Amino acid sequence: MTERKKLSGSKAIITGGAQGIGEAIAKTFALEGAWVAIADLSLEEGGRVVSEIERDGGTAWAIQADVTQFSDVSKMVEEVLSRWEVIDILVNNAGGLTDFLP
């Protein structure tokens, strides 16, 4: 009997998914059966993570997106919905430092 993976068939977007915590989340989700969209500023690094996920039998693809730009976020969501028709999981991992004080 084959054990069902915890996230089997789920579609996930991981922002900041090309390095650090986001990369670890993306790889873990993929190992658990999720299809993962790696959204990151670096399409090259996102592609590297996709290659590693696919090598291990997972499904992933990279999207270049700057989550500080509404147009990029909108395009990212449209692309994922166009490809997968649904977004089950969104991990807002991307971050940066901004100085809010004058």
C-alpha positions as CSV (number, residue, x, y, z in Angstrom):
1,M,0.0,0.0,0.0
2,T,1.4,3.4,-1.0
3,E,1.3,6.1,1.7
4,R,-0.4,9.3,0.6
5,K,1.8,12.4,0.9
6,K,0.4,15.1,3.1
7,L,0.2,17.8,0.4
8,S,-0.5,15.5,-2.6
9,G,-2.0,17.6,-5.4
10,S,-1.9,20.9,-3.6
11,K,-0.7,23.9,-5.6
12,A,1.5,26.3,-3.7
13,I,3.3,29.6,-4.3
14,I,6.4,30.2,-2.2
15,T,7.6,33.8,-2.3
16,G,11.3,34.2,-1.7
17,G,11.5,30.5,-2.6
18,A,14.9,30.5,-4.2
19,Q,17.0,30.6,-1.1
20,G,17.1,30.1,2.7
21,I,13.9,29.4,4.5
22,G,11.8,29.8,1.3
23,E,13.9,27.2,-0.5
24,A,13.6,24.8,2.4
25,I,9.8,25.2,2.5
26,A,9.5,24.8,-1.3
27,K,11.6,21.5,-1.2
28,T,9.6,20.2,1.8
29,F,6.3,21.0,0.2
30,A,7.4,19.3,-3.0
31,L,8.6,16.2,-1.1
32,E,5.1,16.0,0.4
33,G,3.5,16.1,-3.0
34,A,2.7,19.8,-3.6
35,W,3.2,21.4,-7.0
36,V,5.3,24.4,-6.1
37,A,5.7,27.8,-7.8
38,I,9.0,29.4,-6.8
39,A,8.5,33.1,-6.9
40,D,11.7,35.1,-6.4
41,L,13.6,38.1,-7.7
42,S,16.2,35.8,-9.2
43,L,14.8,33.6,-12.0
44,E,18.2,31.9,-12.2
45,E,18.2,30.9,-8.6
46,G,14.5,29.9,-8.8
47,G,15.4,27.7,-11.7
48,R,18.1,26.0,-9.7
49,V,15.6,25.1,-7.0
50,V,13.1,23.9,-9.6
51,S,15.9,21.6,-11.0
52,E,16.6,20.2,-7.6
53,I,12.9,19.6,-6.9
54,E,12.4,17.9,-10.3
55,R,15.5,15.8,-9.8
56,D,13.9,14.4,-6.6
57,G,10.6,13.7,-8.5
58,G,8.6,16.8,-7.6
59,T,6.8,19.3,-9.7
60,A,7.9,23.0,-9.7
61,W,8.4,26.0,-11.8
62,A,10.1,29.4,-11.3
63,I,8.4,32.8,-11.6
64,Q,10.3,36.1,-11.4
65,A,8.4,38.4,-9.1
66,D,9.2,41.4,-6.9
67,V,6.5,41.2,-4.1
68,T,6.9,44.9,-3.4
69,Q,5.4,45.6,-6.9
70,F,1.7,45.1,-7.2
71,S,2.0,44.5,-11.0
72,D,4.5,41.6,-10.3
73,V,2.2,40.1,-7.7
74,S,-0.8,40.3,-10.0
75,K,1.1,38.8,-12.9
76,M,2.4,36.0,-10.6
77,V,-1.1,35.1,-9.4
78,E,-2.5,35.2,-13.0
79,E,0.3,32.9,-14.2
80,V,-0.3,30.4,-11.5
81,L,-4.1,30.4,-12.0
82,S,-3.6,30.1,-15.7
83,R,-1.4,27.0,-15.3
84,W,-3.0,25.3,-12.3
85,E,-6.5,26.9,-12.0
86,V,-6.2,27.1,-8.2
87,I,-3.9,28.3,-5.5
88,D,-4.2,26.1,-2.4
89,I,-1.3,27.4,-0.4
90,L,0.5,30.8,-0.3
91,V,3.7,31.2,1.8
92,N,4.6,34.9,2.0
93,N,8.3,34.3,2.8
94,A,9.9,37.1,0.7
95,G,11.1,40.0,2.8
96,G,13.4,42.8,3.0
97,L,14.5,45.6,5.2
98,T,13.0,49.1,4.8
99,D,13.9,52.1,6.9
100,F,10.6,53.7,7.9
101,L,12.1,56.3,10.1
102,P,13.2,59.7,8.7
